[in-house]
Amino acid sequence: MSTNVLTGRNIAALGFMTFAMYLGAGNLIFPPFLGFQAGEHFLSGMTGFLLTGVGLPALALIIVALVKGSDNLTAALPRPLATSFWVMVFIVIGPAFVIPRAITVAYQFSFAPFIGGDVLVPFSIAFCVITILFSLFPGKLVDTIGKWLTPALLAILAVMAAFAFLFPAGQVMQAKGPYVDGALAEGLTQGYMTMDALGSIGFGWVIFRAIKSMGVECPKATAKYTFIAAVMYATAMAAVYLSLAYIGSTSADLGTDFTNGGEILTAFTNHHFGVFGTMLLGLVMILACLTTAIGVATAGSEFYSRTFSSVSYSRSVWVTMILAGLVANVGLDQLLAVTLPVVVALHPIAIALLMIAPLRHRITPIAVLMTVAVALIFGCVDAAHILGSMPQAWDTWFTQHVPLYHYYAGWIVPTVVMLVAGLVMTRLLKKPVPAAVNA
């Protein structure tokens, strides 16, 4: 029955579900290491991190709501190109990258510390089966994730946050490296590197379907509740990020040679809770990875079933998770070497489409293609820079002549310039020619 009005409980569950889909293992590991490096400048660093790591994905989700669905982000592209883009996105954030990494990270922080032998295979099977069971019933995602899994995850994180602020594991540390003089700029860069905006355009498929399953049919109401979910996600994620960063910035007594946030969280939980802390952290990682895997598998399967008539939703879920399980056990490291550059290159295209979508009726198709092409070209340049494969001479030239290249965002200015030029060109082409000129 269509009501177009959600209860407060359903709105809260929708917001929790949205938050949980974003909160993967990487989101738990980034902030502690940022706090560890930023030290006394952790507020400046986190301000930048939150602007791009939370603000950008939330803005992306709001734009998805404004254009009434993720599929409308590519409405200005030729259909073959639009379909190819979405297929590549869901392959990369699905069985080729995000889900296999979620499986291995969840295993490393849960069972690996306690079991000497390698049991990744049975763990992967169990993880994939649980993900499939949840994903096969997308209409129940708000109930399963928003009302059960996420509250459990938030409760554990709240306990960790309380101990971090009430019983810090040391004094606030001194800033290191780029955080000494440029904490804000470095935070902006690290937040951008989470690449959660790419997840936003995929999760839009899930959120719209979840809202529809609760009886909302009106497009305006759907957009409104998506906006509310984005605000709730941003608020909860910012609180989690700040707490985790504070753990890192006050970890002086835990050690000084950490190389990643996972080591910091392990030392912190062991310091306060002993062996139980290791189990607690493992449970956090499993829940975070599980909710992300469910969200990604559901989003991809929703797209495939709606785009290709021969592909059913349930079959897509099974194929996605079987492939992800195989990749996690057979060739994750080798595949990451291939998929990571693709992820980095796709991110600018996704953001370019987000910029174009609200303006798609004011810009010609050729201008859209040119804008996306510029984003792709400079996105590939940034990918080579991030991966350290840019030739030295070219690296020097790009540093001197391309704004923001140093911050791995050299695509922004050229893409914005191309978009503005396309808008101006479209307006000039549509402007009527004065009668005197015709005469």
C-alpha positions in Angstrom: 0.0 0.0 0.0 1.4 3.4 -1.0 1.4 6.0 1.7 4.3 8.3 0.6 4.9 9.0 4.3 7.4 7.2 6.5 7.3 6.8 10.3 10.1 8.1 12.4 11.3 4.6 13.1 11.4 3.8 9.4 13.3 7.0 8.6 15.8 6.2 11.4 16.2 2.7 10.0 16.7 4.1 6.4 19.4 6.4 7.7 21.1 3.6 9.6 21.0 1.4 6.5 22.6 4.1 4.4 25.3 4.7 7.0 26.1 1.0 7.3 26.6 0.6 3.5 29.3 3.2 3.5 31.1 2.1 6.7 33.5 -0.5 5.3 36.8 -1.6 6.7 38.7 1.1 4.9 36.5 3.7 6.6 37.5 2.4 10.0 41.2 2.2 9.2 41.8 5.6 7.5 40.9 8.0 10.4 43.1 6.5 13.2 46.1 6.7 11.0 45.2 10.3 10.0 44.9 11.2 13.7 48.2 9.4 14.5 50.0 11.5 11.8 48.2 14.8 12.4 48.6 14.7 16.2 47.8 18.1 17.7 46.5 19.2 14.2 44.0 16.4 14.0 41.0 18.8 14.1 42.4 20.7 11.0 43.2 17.4 9.3 39.8 16.0 10.1 38.0 19.1 8.9 39.5 18.6 5.4 38.9 14.8 5.6 35.2 15.3 6.5 34.7 17.8 3.7 35.7 15.4 1.0 35.4 12.0 2.7 31.8 12.7 4.0 30.6 15.8 2.4 31.3 14.7 -1.2 29.5 11.3 -0.9 26.6 13.0 0.9 26.4 15.6 -1.8 26.5 12.9 -4.4 23.6 11.1 -2.8 21.6 14.4 -2.6 22.2 14.9 -6.4 21.0 11.4 -7.0 17.8 12.3 -5.1 17.4 15.6 -7.1 17.7 13.8 -10.4 15.3 11.1 -9.2 17.6 8.1 -9.4 21.1 6.9 -10.1 20.1 5.8 -13.6 19.4 9.5 -14.5 23.0 10.4 -13.8 23.9 8.9 -17.1 20.8 10.0 -19.0 22.7 12.6 -21.0 25.1 9.9 -22.3 24.4 7.6 -25.3 22.8 4.4 -24.0 25.8 2.1 -24.9 28.2 4.4 -23.0 25.9 4.7 -20.1 25.4 1.0 -19.8 29.2 0.4 -20.1 29.9 2.9 -17.4 27.5 1.2 -14.9 28.7 -2.3 -15.8 32.3 -1.2 -15.1 31.4 0.5 -11.8 29.5 -2.5 -10.5 32.2 -4.9 -11.5 34.9 -2.8 -9.8 33.0 -2.0 -6.6 31.6 -5.5 -6.6 33.4 -8.8 -7.3 36.6 -7.3 -8.6 37.5 -5.0 -5.7 35.3 -4.0 -2.8 33.7 -7.3 -1.8 36.9 -9.4 -2.0 38.8 -6.8 0.0 35.9 -6.8 2.6 36.2 -10.6 2.9 39.9 -10.6 3.5 40.0 -7.6 5.9 37.1 -9.1 7.9 39.1 -12.3 8.2 42.4 -10.7 9.1 40.8 -8.8 12.0 38.5 -11.6 13.3 39.7 -15.2 12.9 43.3 -14.7 11.8 44.6 -13.5 15.2 43.3 -16.6 17.0 43.8 -19.4 14.4 47.2 -20.4 13.3 46.1 -22.2 10.2 44.7 -20.6 7.1 40.9 -20.8 7.2 40.2 -18.1 4.8 38.3 -20.5 2.5 35.6 -21.6 5.0 35.4 -18.0 6.3 34.8 -16.7 2.7 32.1 -19.3 2.2 30.3 -18.4 5.4 30.7 -14.6 4.6 29.4 -15.0 1.1 26.4 -17.2 2.2 25.4 -14.7 4.8 25.7 -11.8 2.3 23.6 -13.8 -0.2 20.9 -14.5 2.3 20.5 -10.8 3.2 20.8 -9.6 -0.4 18.2 -12.0 -1.8 15.5 -10.0 0.0 16.2 -6.4 -0.9 12.8 -5.3 0.4 13.9 -6.3 3.9 17.2 -4.4 3.8 15.9 -1.6 6.0 14.8 -4.2 8.6 17.9 -6.3 8.5 20.6 -3.7 8.2 18.9 -0.5 9.5 17.1 -2.0 12.5 19.5 -4.8 13.6 23.0 -4.9 12.2 23.7 -1.1 12.2 22.5 -0.5 15.8 24.8 -3.4 17.0 27.7 -1.9 15.0 27.1 1.6 16.4 26.8 0.3 20.0 30.2 -1.3 19.8 31.7 1.9 18.2 30.1 4.0 20.9 31.8 1.9 23.6 35.2 2.4 21.8 34.6 6.1 21.5 33.7 6.5 25.2 36.9 4.7 26.2 38.9 6.9 23.8 37.6 10.1 25.3 37.4 9.0 29.0 40.6 7.0 29.1 42.9 8.1 26.2 45.9 5.9 25.7 48.4 8.7 26.0 48.9 12.4 25.4 48.1 14.1 22.1 51.0 13.5 19.8 53.0 15.9 17.6 52.1 16.2 13.9 54.2 14.4 11.4 55.0 14.8 7.7 52.6 16.8 5.6 50.3 17.4 8.6 52.9 19.7 10.3 52.2 22.7 7.9 49.4 21.5 5.7 47.0 19.4 7.8 43.8 20.8 6.2 45.1 20.2 2.6 46.3 16.7 3.4 43.0 15.9 5.1 41.2 17.0 2.0 43.4 14.7 -0.1 42.9 11.7 2.2 39.2 12.2 2.3 39.0 12.4 -1.5 41.0 9.2 -1.6 38.3 7.2 0.2 36.5 7.5 -3.2 33.1 7.0 -1.4 31.5 9.3 -4.0 31.8 6.3 -6.4 29.8 4.3 -3.9 27.1 6.9 -3.6 26.1 6.6 -7.2 25.8 2.9 -6.8 24.0 2.9 -3.4 21.4 5.3 -4.9 19.9 2.2 -6.6 19.5 0.5 -3.2 18.1 3.5 -1.3 15.5 4.2 -3.9 14.3 0.6 -3.9 14.3 0.5 -0.1 12.1 3.6 0.1 9.8 2.1 -2.5 9.5 -1.1 -0.5 8.2 0.9 2.4 5.3 2.2 0.4 6.6 5.5 -1.0 5.8 5.9 -4.7 5.9 9.7 -5.1 9.2 10.9 -6.7 9.2 14.1 -4.5 8.7 12.0 -1.3 11.5 9.6 -2.5 13.9 12.5 -3.1 13.0 14.0 0.3 13.7 10.8 2.2 16.9 10.2 0.3 18.0 13.7 1.3 17.2 12.9 5.0 19.2 9.6 4.7 22.1 11.5 3.3 22.1 13.9 6.2 21.8 11.1 8.7 24.7 9.2 7.1 26.9 12.3 7.1 26.2 13.1 10.8 26.8 9.5 12.0 29.9 9.0 9.8 31.4 12.3 10.9 31.0 11.3 14.6 32.6 7.9 14.0 35.5 9.4 12.0 36.2 12.0 14.7 36.2 9.4 17.4 38.5 7.1 15.5 40.9 10.0 14.6 41.1 10.9 18.3 42.1 7.4 19.1 45.0 7.8 16.7 46.0 11.2 17.9 46.2 10.0 21.6 48.0 6.7 20.9 51.4 7.8 22.2 51.6 5.1 24.9 50.6 2.4 22.4 53.6 2.8 20.1 55.2 5.2 17.6 55.9 2.9 14.6 52.4 2.2 13.4 52.1 1.9 9.6 48.3 1.8 9.3 45.1 2.4 11.2 44.4 -1.2 11.7 47.5 -1.6 13.9 46.4 1.4 15.9 42.9 0.0 16.5 44.3 -3.4 17.4 46.7 -1.9 20.0 43.9 0.4 21.4 41.4 -2.4 21.9 44.1 -4.7 23.4 45.2 -1.9 25.7 41.7 -1.4 27.1 40.1 -4.8 26.8 42.8 -7.4 26.3 41.9 -10.5 24.3 38.2 -9.5 24.5 39.3 -6.2 22.7 40.7 -8.2 19.8 37.4 -10.1 19.6 35.5 -6.8 19.8 37.4 -5.3 17.0 37.0 -8.4 14.9 33.2 -8.2 15.4 33.2 -4.5 14.3 35.2 -5.4 11.2 32.9 -8.3 10.3 29.7 -6.2 10.7 31.2 -3.2 8.8 32.4 -5.4 5.9 29.2 -7.4 5.8 26.9 -4.4 5.6 29.1 -2.9 2.8 29.1 -6.2 0.9 25.3 -6.5 1.2 24.9 -3.0 -0.1 27.3 -3.4 -3.1 25.8 -6.8 -4.1 22.3 -5.5 -3.8 23.1 -2.3 -5.8 24.8 -4.2 -8.6 22.1 -6.9 -8.9 19.4 -4.2 -8.9 21.1 -2.6 -11.9 21.7 -5.8 -13.8 18.1 -7.0 -13.4 16.7 -3.7 -14.5 19.1 -3.3 -17.5 19.3 -6.8 -18.9 16.1 -8.7 -19.3 17.8 -12.1 -19.3 19.5 -11.5 -15.9 17.4 -12.1 -12.8 18.1 -10.3 -9.5 18.7 -13.5 -7.6 21.1 -15.0 -10.2 23.1 -11.8 -10.2 23.5 -11.9 -6.4 24.7 -15.5 -6.6 27.2 -14.8 -9.4 28.5 -11.6 -7.8 29.3 -13.4 -4.5 30.7 -16.5 -6.0 33.1 -14.5 -8.1 34.0 -12.3 -5.1 34.7 -15.4 -2.9 37.0 -16.8 -5.7 38.9 -13.5 -6.1 39.4 -13.2 -2.3 41.0 -16.6 -2.2 42.8 -16.9 -5.5 44.1 -13.7 -6.9 43.2 -10.6 -4.9 46.6 -9.0 -4.9 47.1 -9.5 -8.6 43.6 -8.2 -9.4 44.0 -5.2 -7.2 47.0 -4.2 -9.4 44.6 -4.0 -12.3 41.4 -2.7 -10.6 42.9 0.0 -8.4 43.9 2.2 -11.5 40.3 1.7 -12.9 38.8 2.8 -9.6 40.9 5.9 -9.5 40.1 6.7 -13.1 36.3 6.1 -12.7 36.0 8.4 -9.6 36.5 11.6 -11.6 34.0 10.4 -14.3 31.4 9.7 -11.5 31.9 13.2 -10.1 31.7 14.8 -13.5 28.4 13.0 -14.1 27.2 14.3 -10.8 28.1 17.9 -11.9 26.4 17.4 -15.3 23.2 15.7 -14.1 21.4 18.7 -12.7 22.4 20.7 -15.9 21.7 17.9 -18.5 18.8 19.8 -20.0 21.0 22.9 -20.5 23.9 21.3 -22.3 24.3 19.6 -25.7 25.2 15.9 -25.9 28.5 16.6 -27.6 29.4 19.0 -24.7 28.5 16.2 -22.2 30.8 13.7 -24.0 33.6 16.2 -24.1 33.3 16.9 -20.4 33.3 13.2 -19.5 36.3 12.7 -21.9 38.3 15.4 -20.2 37.5 13.8 -16.8 38.6 10.4 -18.1 41.8 11.7 -19.5 42.9 13.6 -16.5 41.5 10.9 -14.2 44.0 8.5 -15.9 46.7 11.1 -15.3 45.9 11.2 -11.6 45.7 7.4 -11.5 49.3 7.2 -12.8 50.4 9.8 -10.3 48.7 8.0 -7.4 50.2 4.7 -8.3 53.7 6.2 -8.8 54.0 5.2 -12.5 54.1 8.7 -14.0 57.4 9.4 -15.8 59.5 12.0 -13.9 59.6 14.5 -16.7 55.8 14.4 -17.2 55.3 14.5 -13.4 57.3 17.7 -13.2 55.4 19.3 -16.1 52.0 18.4 -14.7 53.0 19.7 -11.2 54.0 23.0 -12.7 51.0 23.5 -15.1 48.0 21.5 -13.9 46.3 23.0 -10.8 45.7 20.5 -7.9 47.8 17.8 -9.6 49.9 17.7 -6.4 46.8 16.7 -4.5 45.8 13.9 -6.9 42.9 16.0 -8.2 44.3 17.4 -11.4 41.1 16.5 -13.3 38.9 19.0 -11.4 39.9 22.3 -13.1 40.0 21.0 -16.7 36.7 19.2 -16.2 35.0 22.3 -14.7 36.4 24.5 -17.5 35.1 22.1 -20.1 31.7 21.9 -18.4 31.4 25.7 -18.3 32.5 26.0 -21.9 29.9 23.4 -22.9 27.1 25.4 -21.1 28.2 28.6 -22.8 28.4 26.9 -26.2 24.9 25.4 -25.7 23.5 28.8 -24.8 25.1 30.5 -27.8 23.8 27.8 -30.2 20.2 28.1 -28.8 20.3 31.9 -28.9 18.0 33.2 -31.7 19.7 35.2 -34.5 18.6 38.8 -34.6 16.5 39.8 -37.7 19.0 42.4 -38.7 21.8 39.9 -38.9 19.6 37.6 -41.1 18.9 40.6 -43.4 
